[in-house]
Amino acid sequence: MPALTQNQLNLLGATSGAYSVVTHREATGDRSITLDQFEKAVLSQKYRPENFKRRGGSIEDGLPERWPFYVLDPSNVMNFGTQELPIVYPKAEGNELRLYMQTSNGFGCNPNDYFIIFNRQADPYSIVGFIPSGSWDNFWLARSRIADQRFSIQNQDPDDVVYQQEVLLTQAGGLIQQTRMLQPRDPRIAKQVLENSNYQCDFDSNHMSFISPVTSRQYMEAHHLIPMSHQHFTQYSLDDVGNVVSLCPTCHKKIHLGLAEDKRNMLGVLYNKKAHVLQAYGINFETLCSFYNA
């Protein structure tokens, strides 16, 4: 069976990996996985193949039969436990290498399940496990959703906390601090947007927030609809009143961290309100959604 694709490796945070479909003989007879060339190539990046024990009537080599692995629990996506699993050359000659199941410890499978092995750079051991045949697609979907969460506010706008603090300082009449940010922006623009919105959420004006002691109005946060990290998409500054919206704290987190379908719904409402501005930037709705993995 093949090596994992680059997209699959990205979803696992892995540097290498491979998988195979477990045969009936492997699952019910030998109770072991005969590693193919791709799986052995992955294994060899963490273990020296010559250190595995050889059976089958060969001279006793004194090598251990069990080696530590991280074992995948597919029911709790990407939850690992360390186990020592038997892995040996079962014949006196040849390169056939088998990894034996340990059903008493949960390392077992049924015919047609998927065996997977992959490596992550910082881990000392390979990660191995079985994924039921009916859960294979859902396994990758779950990984994709976790990846979407990683594409969070800290990735889209790592300076957001500092920015919101500067907006508050500006609202309080304080001096504008010259804080170094990856994408500098003017908090006075945000202040203007929040005032223009009458301190209401641009996604849904019925959304309630708490009263800010600075403004004595509902607390709202300024959000750049086209993220500042995508300034390279246009020659015009993204730090402009036309590209900034007022969002309640819940909506601000949701547009960064929510489900893809929820983010897309929010972006649809906000895009319609700002369509003329975004089109001037050369950004259509689908492009905007792509910025949020939506």
Beta strands, then each sheet from edge to edge (+ up, - down):
strand 1: 16-21
strand 2: 32-34
strand 3: 53-54
strand 4: 66-73
strand 5: 79-89
strand 6: 98-100
strand 7: 114-119
strand 8: 127-131
strand 9: 221-224
strand 10: 244-247
sheet 1: 1+ 7- 8+ 4+ 5- 3-
sheet 2: 1+ 7- 8+ 4+ 5- 6+ 2-
sheet 3: 9+ 10-
end
